[in-house]
Every structure is written in structure tokens, then in C-alpha cells.
Amino acid sequence: PPAQLLRCQAFGLGRGGHHAADHGSHLHSIGHGDRLADPAPGGSPEMSEITATEPAVRAFRTYPQKRRKLSGASIAILVFLTMCAAFVAIPLYVIIVTSLKDMAQIRFGDIFSLPEVWTLEPWRVAWDEVCSGVTCEGVKIGFFNSIMILIPSLILSIGLSAITGYALALWNVKWAGTFLFILFTAAFVPFQIIMIPLIILSGVIKVYGTVWGVAIVHSVLAMPLLTLIFRNYYKDIPSEIMSAAMMDSGSFWRIFGEIVLPMSGNIMIVVLILQITSIWNDFLIGLTFGGVGTKPMTVILANSVITSRGEVTYNVDMAAALL
């Protein structure tokens, strides 16, 4: 009816008044079952629902998506990644299968063959009996020393760097630009240049030759780079969050512990991977600052290879390297 047509125009259905007028004849021809429902009792201006006996939306025909062809750049990337994976996987495979062979099979020189007799004896010898100098107690001592060095090194380096980066990024620190320049320069100073001063300093504070001495040196050397990483990450935190936290009586430590630290999960994973691989695989710092009973595993492994006598037991060496 015309009243319902005017109601449709008032609520903006169609494309304006002209569009609704064009469909006027269609609205007049709608049957009783398909027409617009009468308005709600009480003269409510809300639009009434449309009841249709046929589906209002027809099913569209779907077409299968075309397969994307590999471009030359994609093929080059896949080839490069495959070469990188093979560069790591092939030596690792040789080390693993060699550590599970006996010396009789190793002497034939077929390094890629699987073990004819699978044995874990080289692993037992590497763990319990391999010699480092005149001490034949295996690499287990160095393994536990490396863990004792790793844990305090991670806590000191990541904790101090996160707090320093947070302060430089989100608080007004005097001489922050100069301090960042010094950190950036210190990140590229070779360890050999500052090795002698660090030895003298660690001797003065009575930590030279201890596990804590090695851990402190690892933390000091890692702080410039880690501070720059944390500072650049925290710089992206919106200033509105800091302003709201300060208005809510947030102190330096409360904001860091309740707001900034929970937002640092991604960067913490990155820094943990970086630090664990760096500290666990370190040789020079452990050799220089570790004492007789505090040498990390890398130093004991190198000594076991250097001081071996008689036949070279490649299976034991490979097992020790994997450990």
C-alpha cells in the first residue's frame, strides 16, 4: 500500500525516493503472504520485518581458486633455504651416526653409513671417562659448570638490560643520547681489547676463577647490545599508556613490573635464544676467567681432544660434542 511505500522511503530503503518510486508497482503487486507486514500496534515507527515465501538470497556459483605458479624468485628462495638447511643437517647427521658406531666400522671411512652395530658406549665414555689434561672424569663436570654459569648470566644480563632499556625508552633520562652512543660503540669493542683490564678488575673484587666471575663477565659484555634491543622494543609502547599509569600513581618499578614486563614476552624469547646460544657455546671467556674446577664444557671438550693419546676415538669425540 502507499503508506508502507512511504514508510520504506522514510527509513532509507533502496537508493532514495526515486528508487522506491520505481518499485512502487512491484510493491502494489505483492501478495498477501509476501507483502510488508502491518506496522506494530501502537503506531511504533520501527520498521516491520519482511516475510518471504521464497529465499531472498540466491546461492552464488563458486569457482575453484586457480593455483598460483611458482615464480623464479620463489624457486631461488627455496633453493637457498634448502642449501642452508643441508649445510647444518648433513654435518649434524654425520656427528650423530658417528657417535653411535664402534671404531671398527669408523676405520672403513664411510662416514654417511648407518651403524651396523648400534652402541651407546661412546656416550658413556664421553660422560664419565674422557680425560681433560690429567683429570679423567668425563665432560659431566663441565656440563654442570656450564649450567651454573648460564643461569646467573641470563638473570644478570637480561634483568639489567631490560631495566636500562625501559628507563632510556620511556623515561626522561638526562644525557640519554650520549649514553646510547656509548652503548652503541661498546657493542662493537672486541673482547680481546678489554680482556686484561677485566682480569685485573675481577681479581680485585675476588671473583676471578669462580663461576660468578665468568657469569659477571658474560653479563657485562652482553649489556650494551641487549640494552639497545630492549630500548628499541620499548620505544614502540604508546606514550598514552605511560601517561595513564603515571596519573594512576604508578612508580618506576610498579609500571615496569605490572605494565611493561608483561608486554615483553616476544622480545624476551629473542634475547633468551641469543644469550643461551652465546653463553653455552663460549670458549674464550670460560678459558680465561674459569678456574681449575669451574671450566665450562667447551673448555673440557677442547682439552679432551688436545690431550688424547694413542688412537683417536672419533665416536667418543662426537658424543662429547653433542653433549
PLY file of the C-alpha trace (Angstrom):
ply
format ascii 1.0
element vertex 323
property float x
property float y
property float z
element edge 322
property int vertex1
property int vertex2
end_header
0.00 0.00 0.00
1.17 3.63 -0.46
1.52 4.12 3.30
4.01 1.27 3.51
5.88 2.58 0.45
6.22 5.98 2.14
7.45 4.21 5.29
10.15 2.42 3.29
11.25 5.74 1.81
11.40 7.33 5.24
13.70 4.62 6.59
16.08 4.92 3.62
15.42 1.60 1.90
16.57 1.38 -1.69
18.50 4.22 -3.29
16.40 7.22 -2.31
12.92 8.31 -3.22
13.23 7.77 -6.97
14.38 4.18 -6.47
11.44 3.44 -4.18
9.03 5.04 -6.65
10.40 2.88 -9.45
9.48 -0.19 -7.42
6.04 1.10 -6.50
4.31 -1.10 -9.00
6.15 -4.12 -7.61
5.10 -3.29 -4.08
1.44 -3.00 -5.20
1.60 -6.41 -6.83
2.91 -8.25 -3.77
0.52 -10.85 -2.48
-0.93 -11.04 0.97
1.66 -13.62 2.11
4.66 -11.77 0.70
3.82 -8.15 1.39
5.27 -5.95 4.08
3.76 -6.69 7.46
1.45 -4.19 9.06
3.02 -1.75 11.50
3.28 -2.77 15.12
0.39 -1.89 17.40
0.53 1.49 19.00
1.90 3.21 15.92
5.53 2.26 16.58
7.79 3.85 13.92
10.09 0.80 13.85
10.41 -0.90 10.50
8.48 -4.15 10.22
10.03 -7.42 9.12
9.66 -8.81 5.61
8.31 -12.33 5.33
9.10 -14.06 2.06
7.86 -17.39 0.82
10.95 -17.81 -1.37
14.60 -17.48 -0.34
15.69 -13.85 -0.50
19.28 -14.63 -1.44
20.12 -16.97 -4.25
23.11 -19.27 -3.93
26.04 -17.95 -5.92
28.06 -20.25 -8.08
31.54 -20.88 -6.73
34.58 -21.43 -8.87
37.75 -23.24 -7.76
40.64 -20.95 -6.98
43.42 -21.03 -9.53
46.74 -22.41 -8.38
49.50 -19.89 -8.13
52.54 -20.81 -10.14
55.96 -20.67 -8.53
57.87 -17.66 -9.75
61.59 -17.57 -10.36
62.18 -15.64 -7.13
60.24 -18.22 -5.07
62.24 -21.07 -6.59
65.51 -19.25 -5.86
64.46 -18.70 -2.22
63.50 -22.37 -1.80
66.83 -23.50 -3.27
68.74 -21.13 -0.98
66.86 -22.28 2.13
67.39 -25.93 1.17
71.12 -25.32 0.83
71.22 -23.60 4.25
69.33 -26.50 5.86
71.65 -29.05 4.23
74.68 -27.06 5.40
73.58 -27.66 9.00
71.77 -31.01 8.70
74.49 -33.02 6.90
77.28 -32.38 9.47
74.81 -32.98 12.30
73.81 -36.30 10.74
77.48 -37.35 10.46
78.14 -36.44 14.10
75.10 -38.38 15.36
75.73 -41.58 13.37
79.47 -41.50 14.17
78.74 -41.27 17.90
76.65 -44.46 17.62
79.24 -46.54 15.73
82.12 -48.61 17.01
85.70 -47.88 15.96
85.90 -50.98 13.73
83.27 -49.52 11.40
84.64 -45.98 11.61
88.03 -47.14 10.30
86.45 -48.03 6.94
85.87 -44.30 6.36
82.24 -44.44 5.23
81.02 -41.51 7.29
77.48 -41.46 5.86
76.62 -45.10 6.51
74.33 -46.07 9.36
75.82 -48.04 12.27
76.00 -51.78 11.72
76.05 -52.27 15.48
74.24 -49.54 17.42
76.06 -48.72 20.64
75.87 -46.08 23.38
79.29 -46.93 24.80
80.91 -43.79 23.29
78.32 -41.68 25.12
79.10 -43.37 28.44
82.84 -42.90 27.96
82.39 -39.25 27.00
80.22 -38.58 30.05
82.25 -40.47 32.67
85.79 -41.27 31.49
87.11 -38.82 28.91
90.29 -37.04 30.05
90.84 -33.30 30.27
94.52 -32.87 30.99
95.41 -35.22 33.83
91.81 -35.45 35.08
89.72 -38.28 33.61
86.24 -37.58 34.94
84.36 -37.06 31.67
82.56 -33.98 30.44
79.89 -34.14 33.14
81.81 -31.68 35.33
81.96 -29.15 32.51
78.27 -29.75 31.75
77.18 -28.81 35.25
79.65 -25.90 35.32
78.12 -24.57 32.11
74.63 -24.72 33.65
75.88 -22.94 36.78
77.41 -20.24 34.58
74.39 -19.96 32.29
71.66 -19.31 34.88
73.20 -16.29 36.70
74.47 -14.91 33.40
70.92 -14.90 31.99
69.43 -13.33 35.11
72.05 -10.58 35.36
72.34 -9.68 31.69
68.63 -9.77 30.78
67.43 -8.21 34.05
69.83 -5.24 33.99
69.44 -4.69 30.24
65.63 -4.74 30.38
65.53 -2.17 33.20
68.10 0.07 31.49
66.33 -0.13 28.13
62.99 0.62 29.80
64.41 3.70 31.52
66.03 5.02 28.34
62.93 4.44 26.21
60.04 5.59 28.42
61.51 8.00 30.97
63.22 11.35 30.57
66.82 10.44 31.34
69.45 13.15 31.29
72.22 12.55 28.74
70.27 9.63 27.28
71.55 10.34 23.76
75.18 10.35 24.88
74.68 7.19 26.88
73.10 5.43 23.88
76.05 6.44 21.69
78.48 4.99 24.25
76.45 1.76 24.39
76.38 1.52 20.61
80.15 1.98 20.46
80.80 -0.51 23.28
78.74 -3.17 21.50
81.42 -3.39 18.79
84.52 -3.42 21.02
86.33 -6.80 20.67
86.66 -8.81 23.85
90.43 -9.20 23.41
90.94 -5.44 23.83
89.34 -5.29 27.29
90.36 -8.79 28.43
93.37 -7.72 30.55
91.51 -4.90 32.37
88.64 -7.30 33.09
91.07 -9.88 34.52
92.58 -7.24 36.82
89.14 -5.98 37.87
87.79 -9.47 38.58
90.90 -10.19 40.66
90.35 -7.02 42.69
86.75 -7.93 43.53
87.79 -11.54 44.30
85.68 -13.33 41.66
88.42 -14.43 39.27
88.44 -18.21 38.75
84.88 -18.66 40.06
81.56 -19.41 38.39
80.31 -15.96 39.39
83.33 -14.35 37.77
82.56 -15.98 34.41
78.87 -15.07 34.76
79.62 -11.42 35.55
81.92 -11.10 32.54
79.24 -12.61 30.28
76.70 -10.13 31.66
78.97 -7.11 31.24
79.83 -7.99 27.65
76.18 -8.62 26.70
74.67 -5.49 28.29
75.40 -2.93 25.50
73.75 -4.96 22.76
70.84 -6.19 24.92
70.14 -2.68 26.22
69.86 -1.39 22.65
67.49 -4.25 21.77
65.22 -3.61 24.78
65.32 0.15 24.29
64.19 -0.09 20.66
61.42 -2.53 21.61
60.07 -0.43 24.50
60.18 2.73 22.37
57.13 1.44 20.46
54.96 1.35 23.59
52.37 4.17 23.25
53.07 7.18 25.43
49.37 7.28 26.40
49.87 4.06 28.40
52.71 5.63 30.36
50.74 8.83 30.95
47.72 6.88 32.23
49.93 4.79 34.50
51.60 7.88 35.98
48.21 9.50 36.57
47.21 6.33 38.42
50.13 6.86 40.85
52.38 4.38 39.09
56.01 4.45 40.18
59.05 3.48 38.11
59.16 -0.09 39.40
55.39 -0.61 39.51
54.95 0.44 35.88
57.82 -1.81 34.85
56.54 -4.83 36.77
52.81 -4.53 36.05
52.69 -3.00 32.56
55.98 -3.15 30.68
57.24 -6.57 31.74
54.03 -8.46 30.80
54.27 -6.88 27.34
57.85 -8.11 26.86
57.18 -11.77 26.06
58.26 -11.64 22.41
61.50 -9.76 22.98
62.33 -11.96 25.99
62.19 -15.07 23.80
64.50 -13.45 21.24
67.01 -12.34 23.88
66.92 -15.73 25.63
67.76 -17.57 22.41
70.57 -15.10 21.69
72.07 -15.34 25.17
71.72 -19.10 25.69
73.48 -19.94 22.42
76.18 -17.33 23.08
76.95 -18.35 26.67
76.64 -22.11 26.21
78.96 -22.17 23.17
81.51 -19.73 24.59
85.10 -20.90 24.85
87.37 -17.89 25.32
85.70 -16.32 28.37
85.44 -19.67 30.14
89.08 -20.45 29.36
90.27 -17.03 30.55
88.18 -16.46 33.67
87.33 -20.02 34.76
89.33 -21.72 37.48
90.54 -25.32 37.66
87.19 -26.68 38.82
84.97 -24.11 37.11
85.82 -24.62 33.44
82.76 -24.78 31.17
82.06 -27.75 28.95
83.61 -26.24 25.84
86.99 -25.93 27.54
86.89 -29.51 28.82
85.86 -30.75 25.38
88.78 -28.94 23.73
91.22 -30.28 26.34
89.95 -33.83 25.85
90.69 -33.65 22.13
94.08 -32.00 22.58
95.35 -34.31 25.35
94.10 -37.60 23.84
96.79 -40.25 23.47
97.08 -43.18 21.09
94.21 -43.85 18.71
91.77 -41.00 18.12
88.35 -42.16 19.28
86.12 -40.26 16.90
82.93 -41.75 18.28
83.75 -40.53 21.79
84.68 -37.09 20.49
81.41 -36.82 18.56
79.36 -37.92 21.55
81.14 -35.38 23.75
80.50 -32.66 21.17
76.78 -33.49 21.10
76.63 -33.43 24.89
0 1
1 2
2 3
3 4
4 5
5 6
6 7
7 8
8 9
9 10
10 11
11 12
12 13
13 14
14 15
15 16
16 17
17 18
18 19
19 20
20 21
21 22
22 23
23 24
24 25
25 26
26 27
27 28
28 29
29 30
30 31
31 32
32 33
33 34
34 35
35 36
36 37
37 38
38 39
39 40
40 41
41 42
42 43
43 44
44 45
45 46
46 47
47 48
48 49
49 50
50 51
51 52
52 53
53 54
54 55
55 56
56 57
57 58
58 59
59 60
60 61
61 62
62 63
63 64
64 65
65 66
66 67
67 68
68 69
69 70
70 71
71 72
72 73
73 74
74 75
75 76
76 77
77 78
78 79
79 80
80 81
81 82
82 83
83 84
84 85
85 86
86 87
87 88
88 89
89 90
90 91
91 92
92 93
93 94
94 95
95 96
96 97
97 98
98 99
99 100
100 101
101 102
102 103
103 104
104 105
105 106
106 107
107 108
108 109
109 110
110 111
111 112
112 113
113 114
114 115
115 116
116 117
117 118
118 119
119 120
120 121
121 122
122 123
123 124
124 125
125 126
126 127
127 128
128 129
129 130
130 131
131 132
132 133
133 134
134 135
135 136
136 137
137 138
138 139
139 140
140 141
141 142
142 143
143 144
144 145
145 146
146 147
147 148
148 149
149 150
150 151
151 152
152 153
153 154
154 155
155 156
156 157
157 158
158 159
159 160
160 161
161 162
162 163
163 164
164 165
165 166
166 167
167 168
168 169
169 170
170 171
171 172
172 173
173 174
174 175
175 176
176 177
177 178
178 179
179 180
180 181
181 182
182 183
183 184
184 185
185 186
186 187
187 188
188 189
189 190
190 191
191 192
192 193
193 194
194 195
195 196
196 197
197 198
198 199
199 200
200 201
201 202
202 203
203 204
204 205
205 206
206 207
207 208
208 209
209 210
210 211
211 212
212 213
213 214
214 215
215 216
216 217
217 218
218 219
219 220
220 221
221 222
222 223
223 224
224 225
225 226
226 227
227 228
228 229
229 230
230 231
231 232
232 233
233 234
234 235
235 236
236 237
237 238
238 239
239 240
240 241
241 242
242 243
243 244
244 245
245 246
246 247
247 248
248 249
249 250
250 251
251 252
252 253
253 254
254 255
255 256
256 257
257 258
258 259
259 260
260 261
261 262
262 263
263 264
264 265
265 266
266 267
267 268
268 269
269 270
270 271
271 272
272 273
273 274
274 275
275 276
276 277
277 278
278 279
279 280
280 281
281 282
282 283
283 284
284 285
285 286
286 287
287 288
288 289
289 290
290 291
291 292
292 293
293 294
294 295
295 296
296 297
297 298
298 299
299 300
300 301
301 302
302 303
303 304
304 305
305 306
306 307
307 308
308 309
309 310
310 311
311 312
312 313
313 314
314 315
315 316
316 317
317 318
318 319
319 320
320 321
321 322
